[in-house]
């Protein structure tokens, strides 16, 4: 699925973004932390007996190139997750109703529909219905 910020999304995709938002944020934090720690470091070259051992044939044995390719994959994942989170963040000012805003923020915090329903004294179905209404507001 593509979640670039310049595309239009169905309410189902927006619901998916809302439901997975806590995961996106935690994964972004994790990737940034790992990326920052690894981009500053370098690879250690082989020395001693390991340097004289035969290398596998048919694969790239350049550790620097392999590390760059791995970091590029990590960077792509980070960019993709940031675009998904940014889609929600760029639109949350559209929610002006206080009850909707409370439900939306609780959902983005990772609370389940049942937890939200219990906390604000609504049925789980009503919370889900309000979340669908929020998706319509966020839709371009």
Secondary structure as GFF3:
##gff-version 3
##sequence-region A 1 140
A	DSSP	alpha_helix	11	39	.	.	.	ID=ss1
A	DSSP	alpha_helix	49	52	.	.	.	ID=ss2
A	DSSP	alpha_helix	63	89	.	.	.	ID=ss3
A	DSSP	three_ten_helix	92	94	.	.	.	ID=ss4
A	DSSP	alpha_helix	98	108	.	.	.	ID=ss5
A	DSSP	alpha_helix	113	120	.	.	.	ID=ss6
A	DSSP	alpha_helix	124	138	.	.	.	ID=ss7
###
